[in-house]
Amino acid sequence: MQTVYDILTIGRSSIDLYSNDVGAAFVDIQSFAAYVGGCPTNISVGTRRLGLSTALLTAVGNDPVGDFILHFLQKEEVETRYIPRKAGRRSSAVVLGIEPPERFPLTYYRDNCADAALTIDDVLNAPVERSRVVLITGTGLAQEPGRSATLFAAELARRAGATVVIDLDFRPDQWFDPRAYGVVLRSILHMVDIVIGTDDEINALMLTDTEQVQLTHSQVSDARVSGDSASAIQRVLQAGPRLVVQKRGAAGSTVHCAASEGTSTRIEAPGFPVEVYNILGAGDAFAAGFLYGLAQQWDWYKAARLGNACGAIVVTRHGCANFMPTYDEVMQFVAQHGGL
């Protein structure tokens, strides 16, 4: 079957309401700006703006929020024809306060959300076998029927010879027990080629003891997970993936390669110094840049540097999907900072 898309991303989508009162405590916010978000949705827009052919498999409700999300994606020329409407379900929402450089209180509204209701039939209707790269996320595995649909998509993509990528996307309030996150995600690693995550997410992937978890924000939408990241990365690689891509914020990123890759086991890609405005979406921008490099068959250092550049641009901006850089924008930014 002929390949049609460079990348298919699968999972959550949302309307993102971001505080316009930057620096204000959450209780003092007067207004919000409305954008589109959700890890795989952000990555679909980011890769499309860089020039890849991109499809998205998410789900929305029969509601105006679903119209809002689809309208934006269609303007961005992300393929939306495979996105179902879920009767009786609501499109997801996220509300964010912005108190740079370190506080970004975040609340998810995902009760009865449409994208968690993706089914195996939805996957069968999507171009999984006609995509070079298929990206899934940790949150897509949080509950049924979306969990089975996501597992099936990885299985189908693997059989078709696609590169399977998982963005760890650890959101503790989406799991009834943070240890369940690790249990479920570890079960899929044998079908995954590339793992992308932060230190906290990589440690959560190997989590067995809740004492390692320090929840942050009153809505427990974020967490700090203690542990030996280096050891966790080696355990992940032993489970089957050929790469673990470690997002390190301002420090850049590190690509850890399995021995079968036949290259350096650790590739350091330095970041780009910028002033932080809003960290939300920067990791998804990184993933978009890295996956663009993958699609262009760049070496891992160059791909990671492009990811770093995309992330650096987005941390200076107000939102996520709406602010992903174009190829020309990121190349101009890179040229101003010494190149890739």
N, C-alpha and C positions, 0 to 999 in steps of 0.2 A: 504493500500500500504506500503510495507516494507521500513523502513528508510535505506538509503544508506550512507548519508554523515552526519558527525558531524555538519558541518557548510557550508552554501551557502552564499557567499558575493556577493552583487549586486552593480554595479555602474561604476565609472570611472577608467580608466587605462591610462598610459602614458609612454613615454620615458622621463626620467629625466636627464637633463644636469646640472651637479653640478660643480661649479668652483673648479679647481685644485689649484687656487691661494688663499689659505685661508688667510683672512685678507685684501686682496686687494679690493679697491673700484671697483664697478661693471665695470666702464669704463676702468679699468686697467687689467681686466681678460685676460689671454693669452690662456687658454685652459680649456676644460670641460671634465669630465668623464661621460660616458653614463650608466645609470641604468634604472630600471623599478620602476614606482611609481603609485600613485593614492590610495586614502584612502582604499577602499575595496580590491584593489589588494594587497597593503601592508599587510592588515590584513589576507588575504587568505594565503600569504606566511608565515607570522608569526605564524599562527595557525598550518599550515602544518609542519613547522620546529619543533614545540613543540610536534607534534605527532598526531594531529587530521586528520581525513579524510576531505578534503576541496575541494569544488567546487567554481568556480568563474563564474558569469554571467556579462560580460562586452561586448563591441564590439570594433572591430578594423577595419581599412580600408584595402582595397586591396593594401597595400603599404609595403615597407621594414620595416617601423617602427612597423607595425602590426606583421610582421615576427619576429622582435626583441623581442617584448613583449611576444608572444606566445612561442618562443623558450626558453626564460628564465623560464616561468611558467611551461613548460613541464619538464625541467630539475629539477625543484623544486617539481615535482609530484603533483602539483595542477591540479585538473581536468579541462581541457579546452574544452572538446568536445561540450559544450553548448554555446561557444562564437562565435557569428556570425561575418562574414565579411560584411561590409556595403558598397555597391557600391556607388561611388560618394562622399563618406565621407573620412575624414582623421583621422588617429590615432592621439591621443592627445600628446602634448609635454609641458614640464615645464622647465624653466631655472632658476637657483638659484645661487646667490652669497653667499659667506660664510664669514661673518665678526663677529666672536664670540667676546663676549658672547651674544650680543643682536641684531645685525643687520644681517638679512638673506633676502635680497631683492629677491622677487619671482615674476616671470612673467608666466602666463598661456597662452598657445596657444590652444584655444578650439573652434575657429570659425569653424563651419561645422564639428565638431568632431563626430566620430563614436559612442562613448558610449552614447552620448545624444540622439541617434536615436534608442535605445532599444525600442522594441514594446511589446504589450501584447502577441503576438504570440511567441516572444522570451522567455517570462516568461513561457508560457505554455509548451515550449520545454525544460525548465530547471527543475531540480529536487526539486522544491519548496516544494512539498508535501512529499518528501523523505529525508528531512533534519531536523535535530533536532533543529538547530538554523538558522534563516535567518537574515542576517544583511543588512540593507539599509543605505543610507547616505543622508545628506542634499543636496549635490550638485546633486545627482541623481534626485532631485525634482525640479531642476531649470528651466527646459524647456521641452516642448513636442517634441516628443512622450515619452521621457524617464520618464517624470513625471507620466503619466498615467500607464506606465509599472511598475514603482516602487510602486505606490499606489495599483495596482492590485496584485503585489507580496506580499505585506504586508497583504492584504485581504485574499489571498489564503493561505498564511502561517498560519494566525490566525485560519482560518477554519480547517486547518489540524492539529492544536494543537502544532505547532512549537513555540519556543520562538522567538519573533520578537524583534530585537535590532536595534536602530538607532544611528549611530555616527553623531552628529550634523554637523560637517564638514562645517562650515560657511565660504564661500569664496565670499565676497561682490561683486567682479567684475563679478561674474556669474549671478547676479540678476539685473534686470533693476531698482529696488528700494529695498534697504535693508529691508524695512518694509514688502515687499512681501515674503521674507524668513520666517519671523515669521508667517504671515498669512497662508502660505502653510503648514509649518511644524506643526502648531497647529492643523490643520485639520486632521492630521494623528495620533495624540497622543492616541486616543481611541483604536487604533489597535496595540500599541507598549507596550512591557513588560519592556524593559530596555532602558534608554536614557544615552548616554555617551557624555560628552562635557566639555569644559573649562568654566570658569566664563563668558568670552566674548560670547561664543556660547550660553550658557544658557540665558544670558541677551538678546541676539539677538533673541532667540526663542520667547521671550515675548515682542519684540520691537514694539512700535507703533509710536515713535517720532524720526525722523532722527537727532534731536539735540543730542541724546544720542550717536551717532556714530562718532568716530574719525577715519577717514581713515588714514592708514599708507602706506608708499612706494608710489612712483609716479604712480604705476600701480594699486593702490587701491586693491591689492590682499589680504590685511590683514586689520583688524579693531580692535579698542578697543571700547567696548560697555559698557557704564556706566549703573549702576542700582543696585538694591538690589538683589544680587544673592540668598540670603536665601529666600526672598519672591518669587522670580521667581521659585525656586526649589519646593516650596510648591504648587504653581499654576500648575506646570507640574504634580506633583503627583496627584493632584485633578482631572486632566484631564484623568487619566487612567493608566499610567505606574506604575509598582510596585517598580521600582528602578530608581533613578537618580544617575549616577556615575560621580562625579565631579573631573576632572583632575586638579591638582594644581601644576604641575611642580615639582620643587625641594622639595616642601612641601609634596609631595605624592599625596594622593587621599582621597576622602570622599565618602562613599556610603550612600545615603539617601533612606530610606525604607518607603513605604506606610504603613499605619496602618494595612492593611490587611496581611502584611508579618509576623506579630506576633513576631517581634524581635526589637532590638534597632532601633530607627528611624534614628540614625546617627552613622556611623562606620568610625573611623579615621584610615587610614593606612599610616604610615610614609614612606617617600621616602628614597632613598639611595644616599649618597653624592658622586658626581662625578664631574669632570671638563667638562663643556659644550664645545663641538666641533661644533655640528650642531643639532639644535632642530627639524628640519623637519623629520617627520617619527616617532618621539618618542611617540606621542599620539596614532599612529596606533599600535606601538609595545605594548603600554599599553593595548590597546583594545584586542590584540591577547592574551596576558597573562591573562587578566581578563576572556576572553571567554574560554580559556583553563580551568581555574578554574571552570567556570560554567559547562562545559562539564563533568568535573570530580566530580561534585556535592560537591565541597569544600564550606566551609563557606565564606561569603562575605569578611571578613577581609583577609583571606589567598589568595583568588582570587585577591583582590586588591593589596596585597603586591607583588604577582607574576607579576601583570601588572606593578607596579612601577619598579620592577627589570628589566623587559624587556625594559621599557622606558629609564631607567638609562643607560643601555648598549648602546642603539641606539644613545643617545645624544653624546656619545663619538666617533661615527663613521661618515663616510663621506656621506652615503646615506640612503635610506629607505628600500625597499624590499630586496635588495641585502645584507643588513647587519642585518636582523632580527636574533636574537639568536636562537640556537637550545635548546632543553630541557636540554641537558648536560651542555651547556655553561651557561644557566641562573641558573641552580642549583649549579654549581661551584661558580658563582658570589654571589649567595645568601649565600652559606656556608661561604664565605669569609667576609660577612657583617652581621653575626649574625643570619642567618636563616629567615624563613618566620614567 
